[in-house]
Amino acid sequence: MLETIQEKGTLVQNMTDRELRQKAGEILEKLSLDEKIGMIHGAQLFKTAGAESAGIPPLVMSDGPMGVRQEFAPDAWKPVGNNDDYVTYLPCNSAIAATWNRELAYEMGSVLGAEARGRGKDVILAPGVNLKRSPLCGRNFEYFSEDPYLTKKLAAAYIRGVQAWDVAACVKHFAVNNQETQRLWVEVEIDEQVLRELYLPAFYEAVKEGGAYTVMGAYNRLYGEHCCQSDFLLRRILREKWGFDGVIISDWGGVHDTEAAAYSELDIEMSVTSDFDDYFMAEPLKKKILAGEIPESTVDKKVLYILMLMLRLHMIGDEPRKSGAYNTPEHRAKTLEAARESVVLLKNDDGRLPLSKAALKKVLLVGENAACVHSNGGGSAEIKALYEITPLMGLKTHLGGNAQVDYTPGYCRDGGAEQGDANWQETSLENGGGQMQAADAAAAQEMQQKRAALRKEAVRLAGQYDTVIYVGGLNHDYDCEGSDRRDMKLPYEQDRLIAELLEVKPDMVIVMIGGSPVEMGQWIDKAKTLVWHWYAGMEGGNALAEVLLGETNPSGKLPETFYKTHTDCSAHSLGEFPGTDKVAYREGRYVGYRYNDKYRIEPQFPFGYGLSYTTFAYRDAVINPKTGVLSCFVKNTGDVAGKETVQVYRRDTADDAPVMQELAGFEKVFLEPGEEKQVEIAVELYGMQYPEKAAEPSGEKCGAVSAQTSREKAYVYCVGSSSRDIRLTCCI
């Protein structure tokens, strides 16, 4: 099946780019100014206007990336109430990244593309490829990784999968959109070389290798410009340097000025309000054109790109268009496959896992996340899932009637001060003063009493069961668009609950769900087992049950550093997060594991880390300096079949090397017990490399950074199971 879909994903056009542009130009000549204006701004919340006289349909969009969002009213953020917009709920991008599997990334993109087309969409607003600069960013669960190499390789595969179905992927948010606090106005201060080396490569790969048809601008400001109107980002980088001839779409409400937007490379303005004719690129732009203040050619250029997109998607022209489908059995099977490989086993002392299915008689699940549905939260990532298997349902389904499986929440969420909104306290003071503070204090006391009762009951019950499984972590009160977390602490007094449960059941199995790491210091040393589960989609509960029961051997690896506390992250220790009206990226290149490695800071769990129910041995690493292919042998030395992700890290041996090591290649391999395979990995030979080749005059904001300095470089390539578990080395 994969080969068939990959054929579709080649996206070979019957027309050359020149012929495509020519055809679009012929259509453009037939359009009136009113028709063209209608095509470059929202006429509904998720739709532009078409040009009926010329046979041009509207461009229909929808949020992603965890599924196609429910239908809204044309002019209000109100669900229309249909029962035909339930869809397949996909694992979040962080879960996909944890698979370290390009083919699965492609398949998840393909499912999303097929479902978007099946729902009649032309553009799906995904994937998000912003780096995880801080573990506190509320939208981290929508992003892949802290590492640009892992992000770009998985994102490119994902995009190819989406666009195999005549649907445009919209890669977002361009660029340095790494926080939600003050996201509409915050000015990012970053060294340009760091911008190019770390924060732009995923977008470059999305455009050049993924072939993304559309790009979404970011809300924030960079170098004095709003990103959705940025001459630096949109013209000088995206259009001129990278040769992008797709459509550039604003984030919803990301445009702030008619003239700046008109002269920028932005093609479509979208927003969150229903005054569609008053958008900056609607009537205000039309009036300026009619007054001779702005040339009509600015609009023509935008419409030309939109028409080229429509031709590529077979929305216009004679080529048949794929129909897509949603909620198919195949989509659900692929979602389960991805969920299985996303589960990360972080700790398994004494071989506590897998649990013996036959030996389980009385099982207690503790923790609200055991029975919590996550698909309907998170902001723009929320969807109407056809179904969602919770951990409780998954375990009950797999164990059947021979085991007693019970549940107690142990804690409960609330809707108050503990939510992730970084500005909650200021908002409370502005809107209520002393009376609100008193009311909040009373509510907090009541909630504390409720949690104490739930905790006491959970601890009491735990002693009565043979096996206790704790399922906690975060939810979309914390992993959510529009707000950032204040710290990495577990909410809802979970630390105390876990510690007290471990006193009663020292062999308790702990499962954490979330899109970013949490502090574990209060209980991690006493815990024997720890499983990280992410937001794993509609089949997540089944995938977790399979891993806990040994039906699936876990193979997930962390796509980000799990810090002990957020102050171990460079964005907080060296740079700023979230800043105020400005945020300084003073940490420079030292993002994620680069910082921890350089300054010898011990993480809770390192980048690339993940255990298995089997063991693997490595030998004989060799790299070909001409082809960039590294090969080594990997053997399954355990008793069960499993998958291992072989990771290659490049180290610059020079004394003034900018970072200690960085990911340069990876490959996932399946091995039966005792089986050995030669693994070949395409390695990126040179580090800190920006994809532009041509240098510009010095002093130019867009001046390219040389891929290599004039001195000779010597690199060591380190092969291992994680960034802190290096097994082999070889040199160039």
VOGU-3710 file (C-alpha; in Angstrom, 3 decimals, decimal comma):
1> mletiqekgt> 0,000/0,000/0,000  2,819/2,394/0,873  4,353/2,079/-2,590  0,993/2,861/-4,195  0,500/5,970/-2,096  4,074/7,095/-2,681  3,437/6,943/-6,415  0,509/9,273/-5,891  2,752/11,453/-3,764  5,188/12,175/-6,585
11> lvqnmtdrel> 2,756/14,880/-7,722  3,986/14,812/-11,305  2,153/17,493/-13,263  1,181/17,277/-16,892  2,292/20,888/-17,272  5,740/22,332/-16,671  6,064/25,228/-14,227  6,306/27,600/-17,173  3,150/26,207/-18,761  1,411/26,324/-15,385
21> rqkageilek> 2,245/29,989/-14,970  1,168/30,718/-18,531  -2,185/28,984/-18,045  -2,757/30,851/-14,786  -1,912/34,104/-16,531  -4,502/33,458/-19,219  -7,190/32,936/-16,587  -6,051/36,024/-14,675  -6,677/38,266/-17,665  -10,383/37,386/-17,574
31> lsldekigmi> -10,921/38,467/-13,958  -12,286/41,796/-12,764  -10,760/43,733/-9,887  -13,663/42,742/-7,630  -13,157/39,067/-8,436  -9,435/39,281/-7,787  -9,941/41,107/-4,492  -12,364/38,376/-3,432  -9,732/35,722/-4,025  -7,071/37,263/-1,742
41> hgaqlfktag> -8,978/37,512/1,518  -11,413/35,492/3,568  -15,034/35,665/2,467  -15,864/33,226/5,258  -13,829/32,138/8,260  -12,248/29,288/6,277  -13,048/30,176/2,676  -12,142/32,800/0,091  -14,467/33,988/-2,647  -14,445/32,348/-6,046
51> aesagipplv> -14,899/33,975/-9,428  -18,002/32,319/-10,792  -17,865/34,022/-14,184  -14,463/32,467/-14,863  -15,248/29,105/-13,285  -12,947/29,754/-10,318  -14,155/28,027/-7,120  -13,533/29,323/-3,608  -10,450/28,078/-1,801  -11,630/26,051/1,201
61> msdgpmgvrq> -9,354/25,563/4,198  -9,460/23,708/7,492  -7,375/23,442/10,615  -5,191/20,419/11,333  -2,941/18,705/12,232  -4,599/15,985/14,350  -7,524/15,648/11,985  -9,804/17,812/9,882  -11,589/20,260/12,163  -15,362/20,298/12,551
71> efapdawkpv> -17,485/22,550/10,352  -18,154/26,087/11,575  -20,749/28,605/10,552  -19,472/30,788/7,697  -19,285/33,923/9,839  -19,110/32,745/13,468  -16,966/30,405/15,554  -19,953/28,208/16,220  -20,090/24,554/15,193  -22,853/23,979/12,674
81> gnnddyvtyl> -23,971/20,902/14,607  -23,696/18,396/11,790  -23,166/14,729/12,547  -21,225/14,132/9,332  -17,958/15,865/10,278  -16,578/13,236/12,649  -13,105/12,224/11,508  -10,090/10,072/12,241  -8,209/11,471/15,249  -4,477/11,355/14,491
91> pcnsaiaatw> -1,521/11,312/16,882  -0,094/14,766/17,544  3,079/15,790/15,706  5,158/15,190/18,844  3,928/11,592/18,851  4,771/11,220/15,164  8,239/12,589/15,884  8,652/10,047/18,686  8,315/7,254/16,126  11,452/8,501/14,309
101> nrelayemgs> 9,848/6,821/11,302  9,726/8,669/7,973  7,303/6,159/6,444  4,838/6,580/9,298  5,157/10,367/9,016  4,275/10,006/5,340  1,343/7,726/6,164  -0,054/10,114/8,784  0,201/12,953/6,287  -1,524/10,764/3,718
111> vlgaeargrg> -4,397/10,006/6,106  -4,817/13,707/6,849  -4,702/14,611/3,160  -7,229/11,943/2,196  -9,607/13,016/4,961  -9,248/16,703/4,116  -10,068/15,976/0,475  -12,892/13,684/1,576  -14,341/16,577/3,571  -14,082/18,859/0,534
121> kdvilapgvn> -11,072/20,880/1,691  -8,392/22,359/-0,545  -5,841/23,449/2,064  -5,128/21,753/5,393  -3,395/24,079/7,852  -0,615/21,690/8,843  2,020/20,710/9,740  3,547/23,000/12,357  7,339/22,843/12,185  8,371/25,444/14,753
131> lkrsplcgrn> 11,119/24,200/17,046  10,406/23,429/20,683  12,570/26,191/22,121  11,014/25,906/25,584  9,054/23,051/27,188  6,496/25,636/28,329  5,119/26,609/24,906  1,427/25,786/24,841  1,483/24,502/21,250  4,478/22,186/21,600
141> feyfsedpyl> 2,235/19,164/21,112  1,561/20,439/17,569  5,271/20,600/16,754  7,735/17,823/16,043  10,960/18,409/17,926  13,595/20,699/19,402  15,950/19,528/16,652  15,885/20,998/13,115  17,162/17,832/11,423  14,553/15,486/12,895
151> tkklaaayir> 11,842/18,080/12,291  12,686/18,693/8,656  13,009/15,036/7,683  9,691/14,004/9,216  7,868/17,156/8,100  8,946/16,732/4,465  7,640/13,159/4,439  4,412/14,262/6,132  3,819/17,007/3,547  4,347/14,634/0,638
161> gvqawdvaac> 1,711/12,375/2,160  -0,823/15,189/2,520  -0,352/16,473/-1,011  -0,687/13,038/-2,589  -4,444/13,667/-2,372  -4,760/16,939/-4,308  -4,771/18,874/-1,044  -2,246/21,582/-0,189  -0,299/21,276/3,037  0,187/24,648/4,725
171> vkhfavnnqe> 3,454/24,551/6,653  3,407/26,896/9,641  4,236/29,260/11,344  6,887/31,131/9,339  8,951/31,917/11,450  10,266/31,801/15,069  6,764/31,388/16,467  7,936/29,603/19,620  5,533/30,882/22,254  1,885/31,767/22,733
181> tqrlwvevei> 2,308/34,575/25,263  1,874/37,938/23,488  2,016/35,988/20,227  0,322/38,690/18,140  2,856/41,376/18,975  5,991/39,974/20,561  9,215/40,995/18,794  11,723/38,157/18,469  15,346/39,237/18,863  17,594/36,592/17,350
191> deqvlrelyl> 20,992/36,494/15,698  20,430/36,051/11,972  22,926/33,229/11,648  21,156/31,300/14,400  17,842/31,967/12,668  19,194/30,438/9,478  20,974/27,497/11,098  18,263/26,334/13,502  14,862/27,895/12,881  14,624/28,050/9,074
201> pafyeavkeg> 15,906/24,640/7,829  12,608/22,848/8,544  10,732/25,415/6,451  13,326/25,153/3,693  13,048/21,365/3,599  9,251/21,590/3,703  9,342/23,749/0,569  12,207/22,139/-1,350  11,924/18,453/-0,410  8,357/18,268/0,838
211> gaytvmgayn> 7,119/20,448/-2,015  4,682/22,321/0,226  2,154/24,215/-1,865  1,337/26,798/0,809  3,059/28,457/3,762  1,429/30,236/6,690  3,016/33,326/8,184  3,502/33,709/11,922  1,804/36,153/14,293  4,961/37,510/15,894
221> rlygehccqs> 7,350/40,215/14,751  10,903/39,711/13,479  13,427/42,446/12,704  10,746/45,101/13,091  8,187/43,475/10,778  5,102/41,395/11,401  5,945/38,015/9,887  2,792/37,917/7,754  3,897/41,139/6,031  7,650/40,621/6,315
231> dfllrrilre> 9,730/41,642/3,312  12,705/39,815/4,800  10,944/36,494/5,336  8,406/36,408/2,534  10,225/38,062/-0,359  13,946/37,862/0,266  14,012/34,409/1,845  10,930/32,491/0,723  10,409/33,843/-2,782  13,864/34,950/-3,939
241> kwgfdgviis> 16,253/32,657/-2,085  14,168/29,520/-2,001  12,252/30,068/-5,228  8,877/29,368/-3,619  6,030/29,808/-6,109  3,242/28,554/-3,889  0,658/30,527/-1,935  1,473/32,424/1,266  -1,436/32,633/3,709  -1,630/34,784/6,818
251> dwggvhdtea> -2,321/33,342/10,205  -5,850/34,276/11,215  -5,575/37,942/12,223  -1,877/38,236/11,402  -2,204/41,195/8,991  -2,028/44,745/10,353  -1,635/47,168/7,455  -3,140/47,407/3,964  -0,179/48,931/2,172  2,394/46,665/3,805
261> aayseldiem> 0,304/43,593/2,998  -0,317/44,691/-0,605  3,361/45,183/-1,375  4,414/42,073/0,526  4,481/38,553/-0,881  1,429/37,606/1,202  -1,260/36,187/-1,099  -4,277/35,562/1,132  -5,378/37,374/4,277  -7,449/35,371/6,743
271> svtsdfddyf> -8,781/36,503/10,106  -11,008/35,596/13,029  -13,699/38,240/12,565  -16,752/38,251/10,299  -16,297/41,745/8,814  -14,799/40,178/5,708  -15,142/43,248/3,469  -13,167/45,292/5,997  -10,106/43,045/5,985  -6,948/44,955/5,051
281> maeplkkkil> -6,725/43,209/1,673  -10,456/43,626/0,932  -12,303/46,945/0,430  -9,475/49,050/1,929  -7,090/47,685/-0,692  -9,621/48,075/-3,486  -10,163/51,745/-2,566  -6,425/52,432/-2,635  -6,131/50,786/-6,051  -9,030/52,803/-7,477
291> ageipestvd> -7,486/55,948/-6,010  -4,205/55,178/-7,750  -2,312/54,829/-4,459  -1,449/51,141/-4,982  -1,052/49,496/-8,409  -3,434/46,701/-9,397  -0,394/44,618/-10,326  0,170/43,921/-6,617  -3,118/42,010/-6,603  -2,447/40,331/-9,949
301> kkvlyilmlm> 0,717/38,760/-8,608  -1,120/37,291/-5,650  -3,968/35,943/-7,755  -1,492/34,380/-10,179  -0,030/32,248/-7,374  -3,531/31,280/-6,214  -4,495/30,185/-9,729  -1,288/28,158/-10,027  -2,192/26,440/-6,749  -5,663/25,647/-8,041
311> lrlhmigdep> -4,203/24,139/-11,193  -1,829/22,004/-9,147  -4,710/20,764/-7,025  -6,812/20,123/-10,140  -9,463/22,504/-8,813  -9,581/24,040/-12,284  -8,546/22,640/-15,628  -9,306/19,326/-17,275  -7,368/16,946/-15,000  -9,524/14,749/-12,697
321> rksgayntpe> -9,182/15,403/-8,996  -8,830/12,791/-6,272  -11,908/12,486/-4,098  -10,335/11,363/-0,836  -12,249/9,663/1,961  -12,569/9,888/5,719  -13,083/7,466/8,593  -11,937/4,466/6,593  -10,768/1,258/8,305  -7,379/1,726/6,660
331> hraktleaar> -7,000/5,166/8,236  -7,808/3,791/11,663  -5,302/0,975/11,196  -2,567/3,415/10,196  -3,367/5,590/13,192  -2,964/2,589/15,493  0,348/1,724/13,861  1,688/5,231/14,472  0,368/5,287/18,035  2,166/2,012/18,797
341> esvvllkndd> 5,524/3,344/17,665  5,088/6,650/19,480  4,985/5,131/22,982  8,260/5,813/24,812  9,397/3,492/27,613  11,441/5,722/29,907  12,043/3,456/32,889  11,620/-0,275/33,487  13,503/-1,304/36,605  13,404/-5,008/37,476
351> grlplskaal> 11,663/-5,752/34,173  8,309/-4,717/35,649  6,964/-4,388/32,108  5,491/-6,008/30,174  2,715/-7,144/32,442  1,652/-10,767/32,208  -1,866/-10,823/30,833  -2,590/-14,212/32,368  -1,397/-13,103/35,823  -3,524/-9,950/36,005
361> kkvllvgena> -6,554/-10,509/38,233  -7,306/-7,231/39,999  -6,134/-4,033/38,275  -6,741/-0,477/39,438  -6,240/2,496/37,132  -5,702/5,777/38,959  -5,625/9,219/37,389  -8,071/11,337/35,455  -6,152/10,813/32,198  -6,994/7,117/32,319
371> acvhsngggs> -10,543/7,995/31,313  -10,021/11,406/29,721  -10,795/12,225/26,074  -8,328/14,714/24,558  -9,457/15,075/20,948  -11,869/17,917/21,676  -9,317/20,351/23,133  -6,136/22,246/22,390  -7,395/25,186/20,334  -7,181/24,949/16,552
381> aeikalyeit> -5,994/21,321/16,852  -9,323/20,195/18,339  -11,498/17,884/16,263  -14,645/15,792/16,417  -13,233/12,290/16,638  -15,297/9,394/15,373  -14,156/7,748/18,606  -11,249/7,860/21,038  -10,027/4,831/22,955  -8,941/5,938/26,422
391> plmglkthlg> -6,296/4,006/28,402  -9,049/2,582/30,621  -11,062/1,351/27,661  -7,985/0,035/25,898  -6,859/-2,020/28,882  -10,335/-3,356/29,587  -10,759/-4,333/25,956  -7,476/-6,220/25,873  -7,843/-7,972/29,231  -11,440/-9,062/28,812
401> gnaqvdytpg> -13,580/-10,626/31,508  -10,930/-12,695/33,290  -9,490/-9,620/35,012  -11,230/-7,085/37,221  -10,258/-3,612/35,995  -11,446/-0,678/38,090  -10,874/3,055/37,950  -10,629/5,908/40,413  -9,685/9,464/39,363  -7,314/10,271/42,237
411> ycrdggaeqg> -7,309/13,932/41,185  -9,495/16,306/39,213  -8,930/19,299/37,002  -10,406/22,735/37,483  -10,970/25,765/35,278  -9,221/28,351/37,384  -5,795/29,588/38,266  -3,956/26,412/37,465  -4,615/26,625/33,755  -1,746/27,432/31,470
421> danwqetsle> -2,671/31,067/30,783  0,471/32,970/31,727  -1,562/36,164/32,177  -4,244/34,672/34,421  -3,222/36,565/37,550  -3,170/39,944/35,814  -6,543/39,220/34,213  -8,048/38,305/37,560  -6,836/41,509/39,187  -8,089/43,678/36,331
431> ngggqmqaad> -11,536/42,107/36,316  -12,461/41,748/39,934  -10,049/43,170/42,458  -10,391/42,028/46,042  -13,798/40,373/45,630  -12,512/38,132/42,833  -9,407/37,282/44,848  -11,577/36,246/47,777  -13,832/34,180/45,537  -10,819/32,557/43,944
441> aaaaqemqqk> -9,337/31,747/47,339  -12,581/30,108/48,449  -12,807/28,113/45,223  -9,175/27,040/45,556  -9,771/25,845/49,115  -12,827/23,887/48,028  -10,883/22,309/45,176  -8,025/21,400/47,511  -10,453/19,629/49,828  -11,981/17,762/46,891
451> raalrkeavr> -8,576/16,624/45,698  -7,586/15,535/49,181  -10,655/13,315/49,328  -9,945/11,850/45,877  -6,303/11,258/46,813  -7,208/9,565/50,083  -9,654/7,269/48,308  -7,109/6,340/45,622  -4,435/5,487/48,179  -6,923/3,431/50,186
461> lagqydtviy> -7,987/1,443/47,135  -4,448/0,913/45,836  -3,608/-1,449/48,677  -6,481/-3,737/47,670  -5,290/-4,455/44,110  -2,593/-6,700/42,709  -1,613/-4,198/40,025  -1,937/-0,413/40,062  -1,438/1,688/36,940  -1,275/5,447/37,306
471> vgglnhdydc> -2,256/7,496/34,220  -1,686/11,211/34,671  0,258/14,092/33,150  -1,151/17,037/31,234  -4,270/17,815/29,234  -5,415/20,568/26,917  -5,886/23,007/29,774  -2,091/23,165/29,608  -1,157/21,965/26,125  -3,226/24,574/24,351
481> egsdrrdmkl> -3,103/27,271/21,718  -3,166/30,780/23,135  -1,375/30,171/26,434  1,942/28,922/27,783  2,675/26,962/30,931  4,249/28,773/33,865  6,560/25,889/34,750  6,954/22,143/34,250  5,243/21,085/37,451  2,498/18,486/37,283
491> pyeqdrliae> -0,908/20,114/37,822  -3,689/19,073/40,178  -1,363/18,015/43,048  -0,339/14,899/41,145  3,163/14,810/42,627  1,777/14,231/46,109  -0,682/11,638/44,831  2,025/9,683/42,994  4,369/9,776/45,989  1,670/8,479/48,345
501> llevkpdmvi> 0,632/5,747/45,914  4,240/4,570/45,579  4,415/4,179/49,350  1,519/1,735/49,126  2,403/0,126/45,769  6,149/0,473/45,073  5,760/-1,472/41,811  3,060/0,847/40,472  3,243/1,398/36,711  3,267/5,105/35,830
511> vmiggspvem> 1,999/6,429/32,515  2,264/10,101/31,607  0,273/11,770/28,830  1,273/15,168/27,465  2,821/17,188/24,687  5,782/18,464/26,717  7,857/17,139/29,619  6,910/17,546/33,267  8,941/17,688/36,454  9,389/14,253/38,016
521> gqwidkaktl> 11,903/14,912/40,796  9,530/14,269/43,687  8,946/10,613/42,751  11,078/9,469/39,811  13,771/7,777/41,934  11,156/5,619/43,671  9,249/4,727/40,520  10,166/1,424/38,863  8,399/2,060/35,581  7,542/5,100/33,501
531> vwhwyagmeg> 5,851/5,246/30,115  5,354/8,438/28,066  2,237/8,360/25,922  1,663/11,787/24,200  -1,747/12,572/22,644  -1,753/9,463/20,529  -4,972/9,701/18,541  -8,160/7,690/18,428  -6,353/4,364/18,931  -4,047/5,626/21,671
541> gnalaevllg> -5,642/3,538/24,429  -5,274/0,363/22,390  -1,646/1,155/21,571  -0,856/1,776/25,247  -2,557/-1,449/26,326  -0,560/-3,417/23,748  2,694/-1,972/25,067  1,846/-2,547/28,739  0,843/-6,147/28,014  3,785/-6,932/25,756
551> etnpsgklpe> 1,762/-7,335/22,576  3,810/-4,473/21,113  7,466/-3,882/21,916  7,904/-0,138/22,551  10,197/1,607/20,074  9,504/5,301/20,611  12,388/7,691/21,211  12,185/11,160/22,728  12,204/13,879/20,050  13,101/16,445/22,700
561> tfykthtdcs> 15,051/16,748/25,912  13,111/15,953/29,065  14,570/18,461/31,506  14,488/18,036/35,256  13,066/21,540/35,495  12,420/24,280/32,969  15,381/26,309/34,238  17,638/23,595/32,798  16,426/24,747/29,368  18,553/27,374/27,633
571> ahslgefpgt> 15,573/29,549/26,702  15,171/30,191/30,430  18,755/30,010/31,711  20,459/31,989/28,914  17,690/33,586/26,892  14,233/34,867/27,695  10,860/33,165/27,848  8,300/34,513/27,359  9,767/38,033/27,528  7,474/41,050/27,454
581> dkvayregry> 6,961/43,052/24,261  10,296/41,577/23,141  11,858/38,168/23,669  15,618/37,700/23,311  16,960/34,385/22,000  20,274/34,922/23,762  20,903/31,187/23,956  21,795/31,283/20,269  22,641/27,827/18,927  22,338/26,187/22,327
591> vgyryndkyr> 18,795/24,899/22,010  17,662/21,606/23,534  20,303/18,905/23,879  22,931/21,201/22,328  22,830/23,278/25,505  22,746/20,334/27,904  25,676/18,659/26,134  27,792/21,815/25,889  27,348/22,769/29,553  27,200/19,228/30,978
601> iepqfpfgyg> 23,691/19,596/32,362  22,121/16,265/33,195  18,589/15,912/31,806  15,916/13,739/33,335  15,894/11,841/30,050  18,043/12,805/27,050  17,104/13,548/23,470  16,690/10,356/21,448  16,172/8,180/24,527  13,738/5,272/24,745
611> lsyttfayrd> 13,918/1,718/26,108  12,762/-1,572/24,592  11,780/-4,996/25,899  14,825/-6,304/24,072  18,453/-5,185/23,720  20,583/-4,215/20,729  24,292/-4,435/20,004  26,161/-2,233/17,499  29,407/-2,886/15,603  31,601/-1,717/12,722
621> avinpktgvl> 30,600/1,826/11,795  32,036/3,123/8,521  31,234/6,337/6,652  31,795/7,097/2,989  32,900/10,751/2,758  31,847/10,985/-0,888  28,316/9,643/-0,638  27,618/10,609/2,963  26,360/7,114/3,748  27,248/5,636/7,139
631> scfvkntgdv> 26,835/1,914/7,657  26,983/-0,237/10,772  25,689/-3,570/12,001  22,918/-3,817/14,588  21,911/-7,049/16,309  18,912/-7,911/18,444  20,526/-9,594/21,455  17,298/-10,188/23,359  14,418/-12,658/23,295  11,702/-10,650/21,524
641> agketvqvyr> 11,448/-8,909/18,183  11,853/-5,144/18,264  12,659/-1,935/16,434  15,715/0,175/17,104  16,360/3,728/15,901  20,021/4,089/15,024  21,016/7,720/15,550  24,058/9,497/14,127  25,442/12,623/15,775  28,098/14,789/14,154
651> rdtaddapvm> 30,820/16,278/16,335  33,139/19,039/15,187  36,535/18,372/16,769  37,751/21,965/16,538  38,326/23,789/19,812  36,018/26,591/18,726  33,247/24,292/17,533  29,862/26,016/17,971  28,167/22,996/19,573  29,337/19,678/20,957
661> qelagfekvf> 27,168/17,509/18,697  24,072/17,615/16,514  21,832/15,017/14,927  22,969/14,250/11,362  21,085/11,078/10,435  18,840/8,285/11,698  17,254/5,060/10,543  14,768/2,706/12,179  15,287/-1,029/11,776  13,199/-4,080/12,733
671> lepgeekqve> 15,015/-7,156/14,048  13,874/-10,602/15,103  15,542/-12,130/18,187  19,167/-12,883/17,345  18,910/-11,199/13,943  21,647/-8,833/12,739  21,352/-6,345/9,873  23,618/-3,880/8,182  22,011/-0,463/8,495  22,797/2,272/5,992
681> iavelygmqy> 22,101/5,856/6,999  22,256/8,927/4,772  24,168/11,441/6,869  24,271/15,216/6,580  28,036/15,659/6,369  28,489/19,253/7,429  26,864/21,028/10,292  25,513/24,494/10,956  24,677/24,701/7,300  22,146/27,103/5,871
691> pekaaepsge> 20,702/25,950/2,547  21,396/29,166/0,618  24,520/29,194/-1,516  24,826/32,688/-2,925  26,240/35,323/-0,602  24,938/38,871/-0,648  26,792/42,120/0,018  27,859/42,493/3,622  25,466/44,439/5,778  22,447/43,027/3,984
701> kcgavsaqts> 19,902/41,521/6,362  19,587/38,568/4,020  23,309/37,901/3,651  23,883/34,138/3,474  25,968/32,310/6,036  28,738/30,210/4,559  28,205/26,493/4,952  31,824/26,050/6,037  34,480/28,360/7,379  37,853/28,693/5,710
711> rekayvycvg> 39,607/26,429/8,198  39,734/22,679/7,692  37,082/20,816/9,601  37,392/17,375/11,108  34,224/15,555/12,114  33,555/12,560/14,286  30,315/10,697/13,593  28,869/9,096/16,694  26,422/6,227/16,367  24,133/5,316/19,214
721> sssrdirltc> 20,745/4,632/20,728  20,320/8,184/22,064  22,276/11,428/22,299  23,767/10,183/25,595  24,182/6,520/24,600  26,895/6,490/21,927  28,048/3,012/20,882  30,364/3,617/17,893  32,374/6,394/16,267  33,998/6,987/12,885
731> ci> 35,764/10,004/11,408  36,072/12,125/8,302
//
